[in-house]
């Protein structure tokens, strides 16, 4: 009996509210303008709403148009990003609407805002989940190729290493094989990249978060279910909805933080993690400011509206305008990443520029009594990189120290360079790249001799493997975008 009474009350509330909405929904905009003019605040909100809607539409159009031409945009899962921006755009538009038509029911405004917020948070989680998936696939493919390479006959492997002139492309994982293997992991049937999985994720999220809240707002026991929005923020219903929103935000923060922790070692070449991290901080700050303004000021409605409008505008600019701007300044992949990646010696030098790589090569070289080559390379690199920060006296002193320690006849750590380069180097004037020829020759010697033996040690090979994992990320994202699995062999 009690259940039937509640169901009857629920139906009566919906019928009454929707009846009032239907009676004024068509005539309200025109009657409002004809019967009484808009005040300055309402005119301002109309202008803000129109400008916001127009700018967001233009931003989405540019973003969607550039998705096939930019790695920065395509790797971000454009459809999910656009849904996120559309959801957060609905919030300021709804608030602007309530400022113009101030008799809009409280429960309707709160329902629209809460629905949009949950959609935006779910989109944010799914986009980060997709990025985590790409990084995990990168690791799987790297491990797959490394294990396949190691499973070959050790005699044949060492024989290839000992052949003169062997290149790193024969030793490291083959990029063409890696990209071919991508088809096994990155396809339209993959769960995380599937549109069906995304739809299911959003449906489950809405059924477990938004729908219960909307039902509660509809059947709440407020004295007047049609209480206008600016007057209802102090009601128990609005307070409960605000608490639920804060709880929902905390859950989203935990989800995003856990995903970002999982990819903490990833090389964020495309700035995806950094972009979402900035959005996450903006959302948290917005939630805190909103709660403070609602609980401590009398102009609660204006505080909520201003904070939300500015926050959503900042997030939309971060996700739409910034990638499009960066795409205009993005250098082509064929001219930069692929070219440098195809150069094996350049890959080895990048490996030395990492702290793990340098320490590992230094320890291995010390065990073979050739550590002076690694230290000389590091000292010259430091000399070149710090040139602009040093004065003439400091430059002269460091150059003299490098020459006396590694290149003079009385050097304690003499490096092996050709006589021609050694002689010409003594007559070279002071300059940022005065040791370039010596550095290049020592690097070539380390790459052709020390590094080949370095890879035969399983412990040091593991360090190189981790370096490859990070370097492969950009190529993996590119393959995710282009769905092309035929690339020339490269070291990285």
C-alpha positions in Angstrom: 0.0 0.0 0.0 2.8 2.4 1.0 4.6 1.6 -2.2 1.6 2.3 -4.4 1.1 5.7 -2.7 4.7 6.6 -3.4 4.4 5.5 -7.0 1.2 7.6 -7.3 3.0 10.6 -5.8 5.9 10.2 -8.1 3.6 10.1 -11.1 1.7 13.1 -9.9 4.9 15.2 -9.4 6.1 14.4 -12.9 2.7 15.1 -14.4 2.4 18.5 -12.6 5.9 19.6 -13.5 5.9 18.5 -17.1 2.4 20.1 -17.5 3.7 23.4 -16.3 6.7 23.2 -18.6 4.7 22.3 -21.6 2.3 25.1 -21.1 5.0 27.7 -21.1 7.8 26.1 -23.1 6.7 27.6 -26.4 5.5 30.9 -25.4 7.9 31.8 -22.6 10.8 33.2 -24.7 8.6 35.5 -26.7 6.3 36.4 -23.9 9.2 37.3 -21.7 10.6 39.7 -24.3 7.2 41.2 -25.2 5.9 41.6 -21.6 9.0 42.9 -19.9 12.4 43.8 -21.3 15.5 42.0 -20.2 17.7 43.6 -17.5 21.4 44.2 -17.9 22.3 40.9 -16.2 20.1 38.9 -18.4 21.4 40.6 -21.5 24.9 39.8 -20.4 24.1 36.2 -19.9 22.4 36.0 -23.3 25.6 37.4 -24.9 27.8 35.0 -22.9 25.7 32.0 -23.9 25.7 33.0 -27.6 29.4 33.6 -27.7 30.2 30.5 -25.8 28.0 28.3 -28.1 29.5 29.9 -31.2 33.1 29.6 -30.1 32.7 26.0 -29.0 31.1 25.0 -32.3 33.9 26.6 -34.2 36.5 24.9 -32.0 34.9 21.5 -32.4 34.7 21.9 -36.2 38.4 22.9 -36.4 39.4 20.0 -34.1 37.4 17.4 -36.1 38.8 18.7 -39.4 42.4 18.5 -38.2 42.1 15.0 -36.6 43.3 13.2 -39.8 46.2 15.5 -40.3 47.8 15.8 -36.8 49.2 13.1 -34.6 48.7 15.5 -31.6 44.9 15.4 -32.2 44.3 11.9 -33.6 46.0 10.1 -30.7 43.7 11.8 -28.2 40.6 9.8 -29.3 38.8 12.8 -30.9 35.3 11.5 -30.6 35.6 11.1 -26.8 37.2 14.5 -26.4 34.4 16.2 -28.4 31.8 14.4 -26.3 33.6 15.7 -23.2 33.7 19.3 -24.5 30.0 19.1 -25.6 29.0 17.8 -22.1 30.8 20.6 -20.3 29.5 23.2 -22.7 25.9 22.2 -21.8 26.6 23.4 -18.2 27.2 27.1 -18.8 24.5 27.2 -21.4 22.0 25.7 -18.9 23.1 28.3 -16.3 22.7 31.1 -18.8 19.3 29.9 -19.7 18.2 29.9 -16.1 19.4 33.5 -15.7 17.3 34.6 -18.7 14.2 32.5 -17.8 14.4 32.6 -14.0 11.3 30.5 -13.4 13.0 27.3 -14.7 12.4 24.6 -12.1 15.3 23.9 -9.7 15.2 20.1 -10.2 15.5 20.5 -14.0 18.6 22.7 -13.9 20.3 20.5 -11.3 19.5 17.4 -13.4 20.9 18.8 -16.6 24.1 20.0 -14.8 24.6 16.7 -13.0 24.0 14.7 -16.2 26.5 16.8 -18.1 29.1 16.6 -15.4 28.9 12.8 -15.1 29.2 12.5 -18.9 32.2 14.7 -18.9 33.9 12.8 -16.1 33.2 9.4 -17.8 34.7 10.8 -21.0 37.8 11.9 -19.2 38.2 8.5 -17.6 37.7 6.7 -20.8 40.2 8.9 -22.7 42.9 8.2 -20.1 42.0 4.5 -20.1 42.6 4.5 -23.9 46.0 6.1 -23.4 46.9 3.5 -20.7 45.8 0.8 -23.2 48.1 2.2 -25.9 51.1 2.2 -23.5 50.4 -1.4 -22.4 50.2 -2.5 -26.0 53.5 -0.8 -26.6 55.0 -2.8 -23.8 53.5 -6.1 -25.0 54.8 -5.6 -28.5 58.2 -4.6 -27.3 58.4 -7.7 -25.0 57.1 -9.8 -27.9 59.8 -8.8 -30.3 62.6 -8.9 -27.7 61.6 -12.4 -26.6 61.4 -13.5 -30.2 64.9 -12.1 -30.8 66.3 -13.8 -27.7 64.7 -17.1 -28.6 66.9 -17.5 -31.6 70.1 -19.6 -31.4 72.6 -17.9 -29.2 75.3 -19.1 -31.5 73.6 -17.4 -34.5 72.9 -14.3 -32.4 76.5 -13.9 -31.3 77.7 -14.7 -34.8 75.7 -11.8 -36.2 77.0 -9.5 -33.5 80.5 -10.4 -34.3 80.2 -9.7 -38.0 81.9 -6.5 -39.1 79.6 -3.6 -40.1 76.5 -5.1 -38.4 73.9 -2.4 -37.8 71.7 -2.0 -34.8 68.6 -2.6 -36.9 69.8 -6.2 -37.1 70.2 -6.5 -33.3 67.2 -4.6 -31.9 63.5 -5.2 -32.6 62.5 -4.7 -36.2 60.0 -1.9 -36.6 58.3 -3.5 -39.6 57.7 -6.6 -37.6 56.5 -4.6 -34.7 54.1 -2.6 -36.8 52.9 -5.9 -38.4 52.2 -7.3 -35.0 50.2 -4.2 -34.1 47.3 -5.7 -36.1 47.0 -8.4 -33.5 46.5 -5.9 -30.7 45.3 -2.6 -32.2 42.2 -3.3 -34.3 38.6 -2.3 -34.4 37.7 -5.4 -32.3 40.0 -4.5 -29.4 37.9 -4.0 -26.3 39.3 -0.7 -25.1 39.3 0.9 -28.6 35.9 -0.4 -29.4 33.0 2.1 -29.8 30.7 -0.5 -28.3 32.9 -0.7 -25.2 32.7 3.1 -24.9 29.0 3.2 -25.2 28.6 0.4 -22.6 30.9 2.3 -20.3 28.9 5.5 -20.6 25.5 3.7 -20.2 26.7 1.8 -17.0 28.1 5.1 -15.6 24.9 7.0 -16.2 22.6 4.2 -14.9 24.7 4.1 -11.6 25.1 7.8 -11.1 22.9 10.2 -13.0 19.6 8.2 -13.1 19.3 7.7 -9.3 20.1 11.4 -8.7 17.5 12.6 -11.3 14.9 10.2 -9.8 15.6 11.6 -6.3 15.3 15.2 -7.5 12.0 14.4 -9.2 10.4 12.8 -6.2 12.0 15.0 -3.5 9.7 16.3 -0.8 10.4 20.0 -1.4 7.4 22.1 -0.7 7.5 23.4 -4.3 9.0 21.2 -7.0 9.0 24.1 -9.4 11.0 26.4 -7.2 13.2 28.5 -9.5 16.9 27.7 -9.7 18.4 30.8 -8.0 16.2 30.4 -5.0 16.7 26.7 -4.4 20.4 26.3 -3.8 19.8 26.4 0.0 17.1 23.7 -0.1 17.8 20.2 1.1 17.5 18.8 -2.4 20.2 21.1 -3.8 22.4 20.4 -0.8 22.1 16.7 -1.3 22.8 17.1 -5.1 25.9 19.2 -4.3 27.2 16.5 -1.9 26.6 13.8 -4.5 28.5 16.0 -7.1 31.4 16.4 -4.7 31.5 12.6 -4.1 31.3 11.9 -7.9 34.2 14.3 -8.5 36.3 12.5 -5.8 35.7 9.2 -7.5 36.7 10.7 -10.9 39.9 12.1 -9.3 40.8 8.7 -7.9 40.2 7.0 -11.3 42.2 9.5 -13.2 45.0 9.5 -10.6 45.3 5.7 -10.7 45.5 5.7 -14.5 48.1 8.5 -14.5 50.1 6.6 -11.9 50.1 3.5 -14.1 51.7 5.5 -17.0 54.1 7.5 -14.8 57.1 5.9 -16.6 55.7 6.6 -20.1 57.3 9.2 -22.4 54.5 11.7 -22.9 55.6 12.8 -26.3 52.2 14.1 -27.4 51.3 15.8 -24.1 48.2 13.7 -23.6 48.9 13.1 -19.9 49.9 16.7 -19.3 46.8 18.0 -21.0 44.4 15.8 -19.0 46.3 16.5 -15.8 45.7 20.2 -16.3 42.0 19.6 -16.9 41.8 17.5 -13.8 43.4 20.2 -11.6 41.0 22.7 -13.2 38.0 20.6 -12.3 39.1 20.0 -8.7 39.7 23.8 -8.2 36.3 24.5 -9.7 34.6 22.1 -7.3 36.4 23.6 -4.3 35.6 27.2 -5.3 32.0 26.3 -6.0 31.5 24.7 -2.6 33.2 27.6 -0.8 31.1 30.3 -2.7 27.9 28.4 -2.1 28.4 28.0 1.6 30.0 31.4 2.4 28.3 34.0 0.2 24.8 35.2 -0.4 25.2 35.4 -4.1 25.5 31.7 -4.4 23.9 31.4 -7.8 26.1 34.0 -9.4 29.2 32.4 -7.8 28.4 29.0 -9.2 27.6 30.3 -12.6 30.7 32.5 -13.0 33.0 29.8 -11.7 31.6 27.0 -13.9 31.5 29.2 -17.1 35.2 30.2 -16.7 36.3 26.6 -15.8 34.5 25.0 -18.8 35.9 27.7 -21.1 39.4 27.0 -19.9 39.0 23.2 -20.3 37.5 23.6 -23.8 40.4 25.8 -24.8 42.9 23.3 -23.4 41.4 20.4 -25.3 40.3 22.0 -28.5 42.2 25.2 -29.3 45.6 24.2 -27.9 46.0 21.0 -29.9 44.9 22.8 -33.1 47.5 25.6 -32.4 50.2 23.0 -31.7 49.3 21.2 -34.9 50.0 24.4 -36.9 53.6 24.3 -35.4 54.0 20.5 -35.5 56.9 19.3 -37.6 56.3 16.4 -39.9 57.0 12.9 -38.6 58.9 11.9 -41.7 61.4 14.8 -41.3 62.1 14.4 -37.6 61.1 11.3 -35.6 61.4 8.7 -38.4 64.6 10.1 -39.7 66.3 10.3 -36.4 64.9 6.9 -35.3 66.3 5.2 -38.4 69.8 6.3 -37.4 71.1 3.6 -35.1 74.1 5.6 -33.8 71.7 8.5 -33.0 69.5 6.1 -31.0 72.6 5.0 -29.0 73.4 8.6 -28.3 69.9 9.2 -27.0 70.3 6.2 -24.8 73.5 7.7 -23.4 71.6 11.0 -22.7 69.3 9.2 -20.2 70.6 8.6 -16.7 69.9 4.9 -16.7 71.6 4.4 -20.1 74.7 6.5 -19.2 75.2 4.7 -15.9 74.8 1.3 -17.4 77.2 1.9 -20.3 79.7 3.5 -17.9 79.6 0.5 -15.6 80.0 -1.9 -18.5 82.8 0.2 -20.0 84.6 0.3 -16.7 84.6 -3.5 -16.5 86.4 -3.5 -19.9 88.8 -0.7 -18.9 87.3 1.8 -21.5 85.4 4.1 -19.2 87.4 7.1 -20.4 85.5 7.1 -23.7 82.1 7.4 -21.9 83.3 10.0 -19.5 84.9 12.0 -22.4 81.6 12.0 -24.3 79.7 13.1 -21.2 82.2 16.0 -20.5 82.1 17.2 -24.1 78.2 17.0 -24.1 78.1 19.0 -20.9 80.6 21.6 -22.3 78.4 22.1 -25.4 75.1 22.3 -23.6 76.3 24.7 -20.9 78.1 27.0 -23.4 75.5 29.8 -23.3 75.4 29.8 -19.5 79.2 30.2 -19.0 81.4 33.2 -19.3 84.6 33.3 -21.4 86.9 32.4 -18.4 84.7 29.4 -17.5 84.6 28.2 -21.1 88.4 28.5 -21.4 89.0 26.6 -18.1 86.6 23.7 -19.0 88.1 23.4 -22.5 91.6 23.2 -21.0 90.5 20.6 -18.5 89.0 18.4 -21.1 92.0 18.6 -23.3 94.5 18.0 -20.5 92.4 15.1 -19.1 91.6 13.2 -22.4 93.5 14.6 -25.4 97.0 15.6 -24.4 100.1 13.4 -24.4 100.2 13.4 -20.6 96.5 12.7 -20.1 95.6 10.3 -17.4 92.5 9.2 -19.3 93.7 9.4 -22.9 91.0 8.5 -25.4 91.7 6.8 -28.7 91.3 9.3 -31.6 93.0 9.4 -35.0 96.2 11.3 -35.4 94.7 13.7 -37.9 91.9 14.7 -35.6 94.2 14.9 -32.6 96.6 17.2 -34.4 93.9 19.5 -35.9 92.2 19.7 -32.5 95.2 21.3 -30.9 95.0 24.2 -33.4 91.2 24.7 -33.2 90.1 28.0 -31.6 87.8 28.1 -28.6 84.2 27.4 -29.6 81.1 25.6 -28.6 81.7 22.6 -30.9 85.5 22.6 -30.8 85.6 18.9 -29.7 82.9 17.8 -32.2 85.2 15.7 -34.3 86.8 13.9 -31.3 83.4 13.4 -29.8 81.9 11.9 -33.0 84.9 9.5 -33.4 84.7 8.3 -29.8 80.9 7.8 -30.1 81.4 5.8 -33.2 84.0 3.7 -31.5 81.7 3.0 -28.5 78.8 2.2 -30.8 80.7 -0.2 -33.0 82.6 -2.0 -30.3 81.5 -1.4 -26.7 77.8 -1.3 -27.4 77.7 -4.5 -29.3 79.3 -6.4 -26.4 77.0 -4.4 -24.0 73.9 -6.0 -25.6 75.2 -9.5 -25.0 74.9 -9.0 -21.2 71.3 -9.8 -20.1 71.4 -7.3 -17.2 72.5 -4.4 -19.5 70.2 -5.7 -22.3 67.2 -5.1 -19.9 68.2 -1.5 -19.5 68.2 -1.1 -23.3 64.8 -2.9 -23.5 63.3 -0.4 -21.1 64.7 2.5 -23.2 63.1 0.9 -26.3 59.7 0.7 -24.5 59.7 4.4 -24.0 61.0 5.2 -27.4 58.4 3.0 -29.1 55.5 4.9 -27.6 55.4 7.6 -30.2 55.5 5.1 -33.0 52.7 3.1 -31.3 50.5 6.2 -31.2 51.2 6.9 -34.8 50.2 3.4 -35.8 47.1 3.8 -33.7 46.2 6.9 -35.7 47.1 5.8 -39.2 46.3 2.1 -38.9 49.3 1.5 -41.2 51.5 -1.4 -40.2 54.2 -1.2 -42.9 57.1 0.9 -41.9 60.8 0.7 -42.8 63.1 -1.1 -40.4 64.4 1.2 -37.7 66.2 0.9 -34.4 63.6 2.6 -32.4 
